[in-house]
Amino acid sequence: MSRVSDTWDLIHVPPSELHALTSPWPFSVWGIDIIGKISSKSSRGHEFILVAIDYFTKWVKVASYARLTSSKVASFIKSHIIYPYGVLHELISNRGVHFRAEVNILLQRYGIQHHRSSASRPQTNGAIEAANKNIKKILRRMIETSRN
């Protein structure tokens, strides 16, 4: 009988400089992400939530959708970020398909830099992950309240 070792071989990565994601002024750097597919659909059949956060003010913008495409994400960026706050300088997202195609065209048109976080390091876009956590918590409470 073999015994599982209590120690693991560690992969050593050389140290590198950490770069904190900060914003020099309000509404210049935004993070964006999707929550979904949500198990409890809304009364309108919405099961995806698009979340954006400004890295300077921590202001959050949210919209829900029954079906989400890169075209709808691009429209959200225009109507919820660019039109009310002006052209942002940087957008941080994950590498999801919703943040390609139409989104890339929009970002190129306005000269916005697009930084993509790795799936293995979602904390790269930590502000949006924290916002998502709070939104999920609020939704859970709302669902529990509506069931009672």
Buried (B, 14 or more C-beta within 10 A) or exposed (E): EEEEEEEEEEEEEEEEEEEEBEBEEEBBBBBBBBBBEBEEBEEEEBBBBBBBBBBBEEBBBBBBBEEBEBBBBBBBBEEBBBEEBEEBBBBBBBEBEBBBBBBBEBBEEBEBEBEBBEEEEBEBBBBBBBBBEEBEEEBEEEEEEEEE
